[in-house]
Amino acid sequence: MYYDLLVKIKNAERARKEVLHAPLSKLDFSVAKLLVDAGYLQDAQKKPAGKRTVLELKLRYANNRPALSDFKIVSKPSRRIYVGYRDLQMGRGRRGIAVLSTPEGVMSNREARTKKVGGEYLFDVW
């Protein structure tokens, strides 16, 4: 799930890794592509590894500090949170982004507001 991917990214950044390999899922790949577009990762690609395909993430550092400093999971398996596009807040005082799973795919709060679409509020990242 996407929350496992976020924890792996954070731990890899604390260990000063350049590349992270994670199990591939469609949701994780969509979240990784969104984090690349938002500037928290350098690159996200699907790579074959034996009989499987893995997600290869190149981590980004700015001034020798991780670009992704922290995150907060909002919607959990035990409690799903859904929001309309009018109710979307700017993530972490306009410094971060909120990530939503919408009928049109995984997107940031800014993108969801411009497309006027709501969905499940997955997490905040800053």
Rosetta blueprint (number, residue, H / E / L):
1 M L
2 Y H
3 Y H
4 D H
5 L H
6 L H
7 V H
8 K H
9 I H
10 K H
11 N H
12 A H
13 E H
14 R H
15 A L
16 R L
17 K L
18 E L
19 V E
20 L E
21 H E
22 A E
23 P E
24 L L
25 S L
26 K H
27 L H
28 D H
29 F H
30 S H
31 V H
32 A H
33 K H
34 L H
35 L H
36 V H
37 D H
38 A H
39 G L
40 Y L
41 L E
42 Q E
43 D E
44 A E
45 Q E
46 K E
47 K E
48 P E
49 A E
50 G L
51 K L
52 R E
53 T E
54 V E
55 L E
56 E E
57 L E
58 K E
59 L E
60 R L
61 Y E
62 A E
63 N L
64 N L
65 R E
66 P E
67 A L
68 L L
69 S L
70 D L
71 F E
72 K E
73 I E
74 V L
75 S L
76 K E
77 P L
78 S L
79 R E
80 R L
81 I L
82 Y E
83 V E
84 G L
85 Y H
86 R H
87 D H
88 L L
89 Q L
90 M L
91 G L
92 R L
93 G L
94 R L
95 R L
96 G L
97 I E
98 A E
99 V E
100 L E
101 S E
102 T E
103 P L
104 E L
105 G E
106 V E
107 M E
108 S E
109 N H
110 R H
111 E H
112 A H
113 R H
114 T H
115 K H
116 K L
117 V L
118 G L
119 G E
120 E E
121 Y E
122 L E
123 F E
124 D E
125 V E
126 W L
